[in-house]
Amino acid sequence: MGHTPGALLITPEADIVPIDLPANSDERLTVMRSVIRCARVDVVALTSQMDMWLDDEGIYNHPVNKLASLLAVRFGFTHQPYHGPVLLTGGADSDGETVPLTKDKIVALLTSITDLL
């Protein structure tokens, strides 16, 4: 059986990259900062089961991520474009810890993203 990544990275160039996130929250944050290319992350809860992580200062540091912005609009976030690479994860558990995307959620996301292109 194949491995399911815990997150999907969407670059401003519309590349979609599977990302494995460490279970340890400090290590996970380090990986998130690295792939998003930022010092401070911010999160947009697209749904109760899916978060979009991005550079807190992305508007100053990165170009608009058209695909991420279109995806956010699909979930009702119509007030602004989003900048730079974004990382999609599952929502948070009862302790506030980020959970990975499920295989079903990844398939649904990839289908949704394909519809946006």
N, CA, C and O of each residue as an XYZ file, in Angstrom:
468
protein
N       0.839     -1.175      0.000
C       0.000      0.000      0.000
C       0.885      1.240      0.000
O       1.916      1.259      0.672
N       0.492      2.293     -0.757
C       1.291      3.498     -0.888
C       1.213      4.390      0.335
O       0.309      4.280      1.162
N       2.186      5.270      0.419
C       2.280      6.229      1.517
C       1.421      7.459      1.203
O       1.411      7.927      0.064
N       0.709      7.983      2.190
C      -0.087      9.194      2.023
C       0.633     10.349      2.711
O       0.885     10.280      3.914
N       0.972     11.414      1.973
C       1.621     12.561      2.617
C       0.635     13.264      3.539
O      -0.577     13.126      3.375
N       1.148     14.014      4.506
C       0.283     14.689      5.466
C      -0.167     16.072      5.052
O      -1.057     16.654      5.672
N       0.460     16.613      3.981
C       0.144     17.975      3.578
C       0.423     18.147      2.090
O       1.139     17.353      1.481
N      -0.153     19.196      1.521
C       0.115     19.556      0.130
C       0.595     20.998      0.082
O      -0.024     21.889      0.663
N       1.702     21.219     -0.613
C       2.231     22.559     -0.840
C       1.764     23.033     -2.201
O       1.889     22.313     -3.191
N       1.219     24.256     -2.255
C       0.846     24.873     -3.532
C       1.726     26.101     -3.700
O       1.661     27.035     -2.900
N       2.547     26.096     -4.742
C       3.453     27.216     -4.987
C       2.754     28.289     -5.818
O       1.724     28.018     -6.436
N       3.303     29.505     -5.839
C       2.728     30.548     -6.685
C       2.751     30.183     -8.178
O       1.995     30.743     -8.972
N       3.624     29.240     -8.548
C       3.695     28.786     -9.935
C       2.700     27.668    -10.225
O       2.703     27.101    -11.318
N       1.848     27.349     -9.253
C       0.799     26.322     -9.349
C       1.348     24.906     -9.326
O       0.687     23.982     -9.800
N       2.545     24.720     -8.785
C       3.050     23.379     -8.546
C       2.386     22.846     -7.279
O       2.156     23.593     -6.328
N       2.085     21.559     -7.274
C       1.485     20.913     -6.104
C       2.457     19.827     -5.650
O       2.755     18.888     -6.389
N       2.945     19.977     -4.417
C       4.002     19.107     -3.910
C       3.533     18.433     -2.624
O       3.153     19.120     -1.676
N       3.554     17.087     -2.572
C       3.220     16.409     -1.316
C       4.329     16.628     -0.287
O       5.513     16.568     -0.621
N       3.946     16.881      0.953
C       4.902     17.156      2.028
C       4.579     16.249      3.212
O       3.423     16.122      3.617
N       5.619     15.623      3.758
C       5.475     14.859      4.991
C       5.810     15.781      6.157
O       6.862     16.419      6.162
N       4.936     15.851      7.128
C       5.170     16.691      8.300
C       5.535     15.830      9.498
O       4.906     14.797      9.729
N       6.540     16.236     10.262
C       6.908     15.490     11.475
C       5.773     15.501     12.498
O       4.967     16.432     12.537
N       5.721     14.467     13.316
C       4.705     14.390     14.371
C       4.982     15.398     15.484
O       4.047     15.928     16.083
N       6.255     15.668     15.766
C       6.644     16.616     16.808
C       6.287     18.034     16.364
O       6.667     18.448     15.269
N       5.559     18.788     17.200
C       5.058     20.105     16.791
C       6.173     21.112     16.504
O       6.034     21.926     15.591
N       7.274     21.078     17.258
C       8.386     22.002     16.981
C       9.039     21.681     15.638
O       9.326     22.580     14.848
N       9.270     20.397     15.391
C       9.854     19.986     14.116
C       8.896     20.284     12.961
O       9.323     20.697     11.883
N       7.608     20.074     13.194
C       6.603     20.347     12.166
C       6.622     21.819     11.788
O       6.571     22.152     10.604
N       6.693     22.705     12.774
C       6.732     24.137     12.503
C       7.986     24.512     11.718
O       7.932     25.371     10.838
N       9.109     23.879     12.030
C      10.349     24.135     11.294
C      10.193     23.754      9.824
O      10.605     24.504      8.938
N       9.602     22.596      9.567
C       9.372     22.151      8.189
C       8.402     23.103      7.494
O       8.618     23.468      6.339
N       7.343     23.505      8.180
C       6.362     24.413      7.588
C       7.024     25.726      7.179
O       6.821     26.204      6.062
N       7.806     26.304      8.070
C       8.505     27.561      7.749
C       9.431     27.386      6.561
O       9.550     28.274      5.716
N      10.079     26.250      6.503
C      11.023     25.992      5.413
C      10.319     25.900      4.064
O      10.742     26.538      3.099
N       9.249     25.112      3.989
C       8.583     24.935      2.696
C       7.771     26.164      2.284
O       7.584     26.418      1.094
N       7.291     26.923      3.269
C       6.552     28.150      2.957
C       7.521     29.318      2.716
O       7.144     30.349      2.158
N       8.770     29.133      3.147
C       9.841     30.128      2.987
C       9.515     31.417      3.746
O       9.386     32.498      3.172
N       9.387     31.243      5.073
C       9.058     32.395      5.899
C       9.584     32.226      7.317
O      10.007     31.141      7.717
N       9.548     33.322      8.068
C       9.938     33.295      9.480
C       8.730     33.049     10.376
O       8.833     32.371     11.398
N       7.573     33.612      9.983
C       6.359     33.464     10.797
C       5.209     32.980      9.921
O       4.943     33.534      8.855
N       4.538     31.943     10.389
C       3.403     31.405      9.640
C       2.092     31.934     10.207
O       2.004     32.331     11.369
N       1.098     31.925      9.365
C      -0.262     32.250      9.763
C      -1.138     31.138      9.189
O      -0.730     30.429      8.269
N      -2.325     30.995      9.730
C      -3.201     29.925      9.263
C      -4.588     30.473      8.965
O      -5.100     31.338      9.675
N      -5.185     29.947      7.894
C      -6.567     30.237      7.531
C      -7.292     28.899      7.607
O      -6.956     27.965      6.878
N      -8.279     28.804      8.482
C      -9.062     27.571      8.604
C     -10.110     27.571      7.487
O     -11.170     28.183      7.616
N      -9.799     26.880      6.395
C     -10.727     26.830      5.265
C     -11.999     26.084      5.641
O     -13.097     26.461      5.232
N     -11.839     25.021      6.426
C     -12.961     24.264      6.990
C     -12.508     23.780      8.364
O     -11.378     24.046      8.776
N     -13.369     23.084      9.060
C     -12.971     22.537     10.364
C     -11.979     21.392     10.210
O     -11.360     20.966     11.185
N     -11.827     20.890      8.978
C     -10.934     19.763      8.734
C      -9.808     20.082      7.756
O      -9.099     19.180      7.310
N      -9.638     21.371      7.420
C      -8.564     21.734      6.500
C      -8.086     23.155      6.770
O      -8.867     24.105      6.802
N      -6.765     23.265      6.966
C      -6.131     24.556      7.194
C      -5.197     24.891      6.042
O      -4.608     24.007      5.420
N      -5.072     26.186      5.771
C      -4.129     26.682      4.776
C      -3.113     27.551      5.512
O      -3.465     28.598      6.056
N      -1.853     27.116      5.529
C      -0.767     27.820      6.203
C      -0.017     28.676      5.190
O       0.223     28.245      4.062
N       0.355     29.899      5.599
C       1.041     30.808      4.702
C       1.965     31.743      5.472
O       1.936     31.802      6.702
N       2.777     32.466      4.724
C       3.698     33.446      5.293
C       2.890     34.598      5.875
O       2.079     35.206      5.176
N       3.107     34.901      7.155
C       2.398     35.988      7.822
C       2.668     37.334      7.147
O       1.842     38.243      7.224
N       3.804     37.461      6.495
C       4.165     38.695      5.789
C       4.248     38.462      4.285
O       4.991     39.145      3.580
N       3.482     37.496      3.804
C       3.546     37.092      2.403
C       3.261     38.200      1.417
O       3.840     38.222      0.331
N       2.386     39.118      1.768
C       2.057     40.220      0.863
C       3.298     41.055      0.531
O       3.375     41.667     -0.535
N       4.259     41.074      1.444
C       5.493     41.843      1.244
C       6.622     41.004      0.655
O       7.570     41.551      0.092
N       6.528     39.683      0.780
C       7.649     38.813      0.442
C       7.452     37.921     -0.780
O       8.424     37.385     -1.313
N       6.208     37.753     -1.232
C       5.933     36.775     -2.282
C       4.892     37.303     -3.268
O       4.110     38.195     -2.940
N       4.891     36.742     -4.480
C       3.835     37.096     -5.435
C       2.511     36.448     -5.038
O       2.466     35.566     -4.181
N       1.452     36.895     -5.669
C       0.130     36.309     -5.433
C       0.163     34.843     -5.854
O       0.731     34.488     -6.886
N      -0.455     34.009     -5.037
C      -0.622     32.600     -5.356
C      -2.054     32.462     -5.882
O      -3.000     32.310     -5.109
N      -2.196     32.519     -7.207
C      -3.528     32.528     -7.815
C      -4.315     31.266     -7.509
O      -5.515     31.329     -7.243
N      -3.648     30.123     -7.544
C      -4.343     28.871     -7.286
C      -4.835     28.788     -5.839
O      -5.972     28.388     -5.591
N      -3.986     29.164     -4.891
C      -4.393     29.163     -3.482
C      -5.524     30.164     -3.249
O      -6.442     29.899     -2.473
N      -5.456     31.308     -3.917
C      -6.511     32.316     -3.774
C      -7.832     31.792     -4.328
O      -8.881     32.004     -3.719
N      -7.798     31.112     -5.471
C      -9.015     30.523     -6.036
C      -9.573     29.429     -5.133
O     -10.786     29.312     -4.964
N      -8.679     28.629     -4.555
C      -9.125     27.586     -3.634
C      -9.795     28.210     -2.405
O     -10.831     27.727     -1.949
N      -9.208     29.274     -1.876
C      -9.797     29.958     -0.724
C     -11.178     30.518     -1.067
O     -12.094     30.447     -0.247
N     -11.334     31.071     -2.267
C     -12.636     31.589     -2.702
C     -13.666     30.462     -2.717
O     -14.821     30.669     -2.346
N     -13.254     29.285     -3.141
C     -14.167     28.138     -3.172
C     -14.726     27.835     -1.787
O     -15.834     27.313     -1.662
N     -13.959     28.162     -0.747
C     -14.400     27.919      0.630
C     -14.962     29.185      1.286
O     -15.155     29.221      2.501
N     -15.223     30.220      0.483
C     -15.885     31.418      0.991
C     -14.972     32.550      1.408
O     -15.459     33.559      1.918
N     -13.682     32.428      1.215
C     -12.735     33.492      1.583
C     -12.487     34.371      0.365
O     -11.573     34.128     -0.424
N     -13.320     35.396      0.230
C     -13.315     36.221     -0.978
C     -12.707     37.603     -0.776
O     -12.662     38.390     -1.721
N     -12.243     37.920      0.421
C     -11.836     39.278      0.741
C     -10.404     39.638      0.376
O     -10.047     40.813      0.452
N      -9.563     38.675     -0.018
C      -8.179     39.031     -0.333
C      -7.506     37.928     -1.136
O      -7.891     36.763     -1.046
N      -6.499     38.300     -1.924
C      -5.660     37.270     -2.539
C      -4.624     36.796     -1.519
O      -4.293     37.519     -0.579
N      -4.124     35.595     -1.709
C      -3.100     35.045     -0.823
C      -1.772     34.998     -1.574
O      -1.735     34.746     -2.779
N      -0.694     35.241     -0.852
C       0.629     35.384     -1.453
C       1.572     34.268     -1.019
O       1.517     33.788      0.113
N       2.438     33.866     -1.948
C       3.494     32.916     -1.646
C       3.017     31.487     -1.589
O       1.845     31.194     -1.827
N       3.946     30.596     -1.269
C       3.577     29.187     -1.132
C       2.623     29.011      0.042
O       2.741     29.694      1.060
N       1.684     28.095     -0.108
C       0.773     27.766      0.989
C       0.826     26.265      1.225
O       1.073     25.483      0.307
N       0.593     25.885      2.455
C       0.621     24.483      2.839
C      -0.759     24.099      3.358
O      -1.271     24.714      4.293
N      -1.355     23.083      2.748
C      -2.673     22.610      3.165
C      -2.500     21.411      4.078
O      -1.821     20.447      3.726
N      -3.119     21.473      5.260
C      -3.074     20.377      6.223
C      -4.499     20.080      6.670
O      -5.442     20.784      6.309
N      -4.635     19.021      7.464
C      -5.908     18.779      8.121
C      -6.118     19.881      9.147
O      -5.232     20.711      9.350
N      -7.243     19.901      9.777
C      -7.513     20.903     10.812
C      -6.704     20.621     12.067
O      -5.603     20.073     11.996
N      -7.243     20.990     13.196
C      -6.565     20.774     14.476
C      -7.333     19.739     15.297
O      -8.554     19.621     15.197
N      -6.584     18.993     16.109
C      -7.233     18.048     17.008
C      -7.722     18.764     18.264
O      -7.630     19.990     18.339
N      -8.235     18.042     19.238
C      -8.803     18.661     20.441
C      -7.757     19.398     21.277
O      -8.107     20.240     22.104
N      -6.474     19.085     21.065
C      -5.400     19.793     21.771
C      -4.854     20.964     20.969
O      -3.928     21.643     21.415
N      -5.417     21.209     19.788
C      -4.947     22.304     18.953
C      -3.767     21.939     18.068
O      -3.187     22.809     17.418
N      -3.404     20.655     18.038
C      -2.289     20.203     17.208
C      -2.761     19.970     15.771
O      -3.858     19.458     15.547
N      -1.935     20.346     14.812
C      -2.252     20.140     13.408
C      -2.284     18.653     13.091
O      -1.396     17.899     13.491
N      -3.317     18.242     12.367
C      -3.424     16.855     11.950
C      -3.165     16.764     10.447
O      -3.375     17.735      9.720
N      -2.711     15.606      9.983
C      -2.449     15.457      8.547
C      -3.742     15.377      7.751
O      -4.806     15.073      8.291
N      -3.631     15.654      6.471
C      -4.746     15.430      5.562
C      -4.948     13.930      5.403
O      -3.982     13.169      5.357
N      -6.189     13.514      5.321
C      -6.476     12.107      5.051
C      -6.325     11.852      3.555
O      -6.313     12.787      2.755
N      -6.210     10.592      3.191
C      -6.106     10.227      1.780
C      -7.333     10.718      1.014
O      -7.207     11.238     -0.095
N      -8.523     10.554      1.603
C      -9.754     11.008      0.951
C      -9.750     12.522      0.746
O     -10.188     13.010     -0.296
N      -9.261     13.258      1.730
C      -9.214     14.716      1.630
C      -8.221     15.144      0.549
O      -8.477     16.094     -0.191
N      -7.089     14.442      0.458
C      -6.103     14.767     -0.586
C      -6.701     14.542     -1.967
O      -6.542     15.378     -2.856
N      -7.386     13.421     -2.153
C      -8.021     13.133     -3.441
C      -9.053     14.207     -3.774
O      -9.105     14.691     -4.904
N      -9.877     14.580     -2.790
C     -10.893     15.620     -3.004
C     -10.237     16.959     -3.332
O     -10.707     17.684     -4.208
N      -9.151     17.287     -2.628
C      -8.440     18.542     -2.894
C      -7.859     18.573     -4.300
O      -7.991     19.566     -5.016
N      -7.220     17.482     -4.685
C      -6.617     17.433     -6.022
C      -7.682     17.546     -7.102
O      -7.454     18.183     -8.131
N      -8.840     16.937     -6.882
C      -9.956     17.063     -7.828
C     -10.443     18.494     -7.881
O     -10.686     19.033     -8.961
N     -10.588     19.116     -6.717
C     -11.046     20.502     -6.639
C     -10.052     21.444     -7.318
O     -10.449     22.357     -8.041
N      -8.768     21.219     -7.083
C      -7.741     22.068     -7.688
C      -7.741     21.902     -9.212
O      -7.601     22.878     -9.950
N      -7.897     20.667     -9.671
C      -7.942     20.418    -11.112
C      -9.102     21.185    -11.746
O      -8.969     21.712    -12.851
N     -10.227     21.248    -11.057
C     -11.390     22.002    -11.559
C     -11.100     23.498    -11.659
O     -11.694     24.193    -12.484
N     -10.187     23.996    -10.821
C      -9.867     25.419    -10.828
C      -8.930     25.810    -11.954
O      -8.888     26.975    -12.349
N      -8.182     24.857    -12.472
C      -7.178     25.149    -13.513
C      -7.785     25.339    -14.868
O      -7.068     25.589    -15.836
